[in-house]
């Protein structure tokens, strides 16, 4: 790893540990860590779960048809897209935690919360968000993978629904 990546690894790793998102592991699993450059030039730490994903049974969840989404948004003038920084708010089942293990120069650790790059993470998160948002789905909320779109025709309705959702 380049020195800039080592510095970023230390900072992001320490942050995950301090937030209680990861813990030391003795799992036989151990995916490598790599970095992906974001649009703004900063680095995102990613765990390379390709080997785990190859042996994972894939959850099937049908994605919404884009034409239906456009029909649903017909006439809406006010929109708010809520990003999925909520991933780390979803806990992993105890029996699956060891599978999320990763190795780096700081040791062997595993995630206690949903991690990016796990093959079923987007589907599991979308299913959770659909359950949580169920009373408002197709009325003023659309969940699409890891984003939530709040939409309304009037400014007043939009403000009220933002209060409900947030």
C-alpha positions in Angstrom: 0.0 0.0 0.0 1.1 3.5 -0.7 1.8 5.8 2.3 -1.4 7.8 1.6 -3.4 4.5 1.7 -1.7 3.4 4.9 -2.6 6.7 6.6 -6.2 6.4 5.3 -6.4 2.8 6.5 -5.3 3.8 10.0 -7.9 6.6 10.1 -10.8 4.6 8.7 -9.9 1.5 10.6 -9.7 3.5 13.9 -13.1 5.1 13.1 -14.8 1.7 12.5 -13.3 0.3 15.7 -14.3 3.4 17.8 -17.8 3.3 16.5 -18.2 -0.4 17.4 -18.8 -1.4 13.8 -15.9 -4.0 13.9 -14.3 -6.3 16.5 -11.2 -8.5 16.7 -11.8 -11.9 14.9 -10.6 -15.5 15.0 -12.7 -16.4 11.9 -11.2 -18.7 9.3 -12.4 -16.1 6.8 -10.2 -13.1 6.0 -10.8 -10.8 3.0 -8.1 -8.3 1.9 -8.6 -4.5 2.2 -8.3 -2.2 -0.8 -9.0 1.4 -1.6 -11.3 3.0 -4.2 -10.9 6.6 -5.1 -14.1 8.6 -4.7 -15.3 11.3 -7.1 -13.9 14.0 -4.8 -10.4 12.3 -4.8 -10.7 10.9 -1.3 -10.2 7.2 -0.6 -12.9 4.7 0.5 -11.7 1.6 2.3 -13.3 -1.5 0.8 -13.1 -5.1 1.8 -12.6 -7.4 -1.2 -15.4 -9.9 -0.6 -15.2 -11.5 -4.0 -14.3 -15.0 -2.6 -17.1 -14.8 0.0 -19.6 -13.5 -2.6 -18.8 -16.5 -4.9 -20.0 -18.9 -2.3 -22.9 -16.8 -1.0 -26.5 -17.8 -1.8 -27.9 -14.7 -3.5 -31.1 -13.1 -2.2 -33.6 -12.5 -5.0 -35.4 -9.2 -4.8 -37.0 -7.7 -7.8 -36.0 -4.1 -8.6 -38.7 -1.6 -9.5 -39.4 -1.1 -13.1 -38.1 2.4 -14.1 -41.3 3.2 -16.1 -43.4 2.5 -13.0 -41.2 4.9 -11.0 -41.7 7.7 -13.5 -45.4 7.1 -13.5 -45.4 7.4 -9.7 -43.5 10.6 -9.7 -45.8 12.2 -12.3 -46.7 15.8 -11.2 -44.2 15.9 -8.2 -42.3 19.1 -8.0 -40.3 18.7 -4.7 -37.8 16.0 -4.2 -35.2 14.9 -1.6 -32.8 12.0 -2.1 -31.6 10.5 1.2 -28.3 8.7 0.8 -27.5 5.4 2.4 -25.1 6.3 5.1 -27.5 4.1 7.0 -25.7 0.9 5.9 -23.7 0.8 9.2 -27.0 1.0 11.2 -28.0 -2.5 10.2 -26.6 -5.2 12.4 -25.4 -8.5 11.0 -26.9 -11.8 12.4 -24.5 -13.3 14.9 -24.1 -16.5 12.9 -22.9 -14.5 9.8 -20.5 -12.1 11.5 -17.4 -14.3 11.1 -17.9 -14.4 7.3 -17.3 -10.6 7.2 -13.7 -11.0 8.6 -10.9 -9.0 6.9 -7.2 -8.8 7.5 -5.0 -5.7 7.4 -1.7 -4.6 9.0 -3.6 -3.9 12.2 -4.9 -7.5 12.6 -7.9 -9.7 11.9 -11.3 -8.1 12.4 -15.0 -8.7 11.5 -18.0 -6.4 11.0 -20.9 -6.3 13.4 -22.9 -4.1 11.0 -23.6 -4.4 7.3 -20.5 -3.7 5.2 -20.3 -2.5 1.6 -19.4 -5.0 -1.1 -21.2 -7.9 0.5 -23.3 -9.4 -2.3 -26.6 -9.4 -0.4 -26.1 -6.1 1.4 -28.0 -3.9 -1.1 -31.0 -6.3 -1.2 -31.1 -6.7 2.6 -30.9 -3.0 3.1 -33.6 -2.3 0.5 -35.8 -4.9 2.1 -35.3 -3.3 5.5 -36.0 0.2 4.2 -39.1 -1.0 2.5 -40.4 -2.5 5.7 -39.6 0.6 7.7 -41.1 2.9 5.1 -44.1 0.6 4.3 -46.8 3.0 5.4 -45.5 5.7 3.1 -44.3 3.6 0.1 -45.9 4.6 -3.2 -47.5 7.6 -1.5 -44.5 9.9 -1.0 -41.5 7.6 -0.6 -39.6 5.4 -3.0 -36.8 3.1 -1.9 -34.4 2.1 -4.6 -31.5 -0.1 -3.5 -29.7 2.1 -0.9 -31.4 5.5 -1.5 -34.7 6.9 -0.4 -36.6 9.5 -2.5 -39.2 11.7 -0.8 -41.4 13.4 -3.3 -44.6 15.6 -3.3 -46.5 18.0 -5.5 -46.6 20.9 -3.0 -44.0 22.6 -0.8 -46.2 22.3 2.3 -46.8 18.5 1.8 -43.2 18.0 1.1 -42.1 19.8 4.3 -44.6 17.7 6.4 -43.4 14.4 4.8 -39.7 15.3 5.4 -40.6 15.7 9.1 -42.2 12.2 9.1 -39.4 10.5 7.2 -36.4 12.1 8.9 
